[in-house]
Amino acid sequence: MFNKKVRQGLAWLIMLVLAPIITIAAFNHFFGLDIPLTFGTWFSVFLVGLLAAIILVALVLASVFGFVFGKGLGFIMLGATMLALPVIYILSFNFLLKTAVPITGESYIVVALVMIATAVLSGALRGPR
């Protein structure tokens, strides 16, 4: 029906809109928050994802410099960065939306699963290569 570029563009556009909505719904459900689903909160959660991505890129670049000092140090820094991503997301969410989501093992797992589910849904919408 659509060619590959159009399908991928539509999938990107759908996920651009859906990812913050999925996050708001998950945080409301799992953490007992009462975040309304308005454009303002959608945009704030979009900015949370953007802030977390910027911090992630900075930490990945720092871990690339870790490879200069040794392969082991670079891998350790890269692994720590990936493990810290849900914590960074929770801190960004709390900072921008003025909430109090605790950083516990349960919240870490929930945020990691929401991020994985969003990535899987994004890949499923794009379809096969």
N, C-alpha and C positions, 0 to 999 in steps of 0.2 A: 504494500500500500504506500508506504513512505520509503524514501531512500535512507541509507544509513546515517547520513549527516543530519537530516531532518529529524529522524527518530532519536538520535542522541541529543540534539538540541531541545526537543520536547521533553525528554527525560530529565535533562539538566534543569529546565524551567520548572517542571513539576517538583523536583526535589528541592529546588530553591524555595518554593512555597511550602512544601510538606515538612521539611526537616525541622523548622522551628515549631510547627504545629505538633509534630510527634513529640518533640522535647517538652513542650508545655503540657501536653496530655500525660506524659510519663511522670514528670515531676509532680503534677497535681495528684496523680493517682498514688504513686509510691511514697511520696514524702508528705502527703496531707496538706499541700499548699492550696491556695485558692487564687491562682493566677488567672485573670480573665483572658478570654481569647479575643483580643482586640488588635487592631493594627499596631498600636503603640507597644504592646507586649510582644507581638510577633517580631517587630523591628528590633526590640531590645534583645530577644533571644537570638535573632539573626546576628546582632552585634556581638553577643556572647560567643557564638561560633567563630566569628571573624577574629575576635580578640584571642581566643584559644588557638586559632590557626597561626596567628602572628607570633604568639609566644612559642608555639611548637616549632615554627621555622627558625626562630632565634636559637632555641635549644639544639635543634638539629645542626645548625651551622656551628654552634659551640662544640658539639660532639665531633664534627668534621675536623675542627682544629685539634681535638683530642687525638685524632689519628696521627697528627704530626709528631706527638710525643710518644706514641706507641700504639700498635694495633689493638692491644688489650684494653688500654685506656679508652680508645675511641669506641670500641664495642660496648664497654661498660657504660659509658656516657650515653650512647644511643639507646641501649636497653633501659636505662633509668629514665630517659626522656619519654620513651613509649609507655613505661609503667606510670609515669607521672601525669600523663594526658588526662585521665578522668579527674584527678585532683585539680589540675589547672582549669578544667571545664567547670567543676563545682565552685571553685573560688571566683572565676569570672562570672558565673551565674549569680552568686551571692553578691558580688560587687555591683553589677549592673542592674539587677532587679531588686536589690535591697531585701533579699530573703535570708533565711538562716538554715540552709541545708547543711546538716552536720557532715563532717568528713569521717565516715566510719567504713568498716569493711563492707557493710551492706550497701551504703550509698555508692561506694566505689564500684562494686559489682553491677549495680543497677545502671549507673551512668555508662560504664563500659559496654554493657549489653545494649543499651539504647543507641550508643554510637555504632556498634557493630550492626545492629538491626537496620539503622539508617543507611549504612554503607552497603549492606546486602540488598536492601530495597532499591537503592540507586543503581546497583549493578543489574538487578533484575529488570528494571525499567529500560535500561539501555539495550538489553537484548544481547544475542550472541554477536561476536565479532565477525 
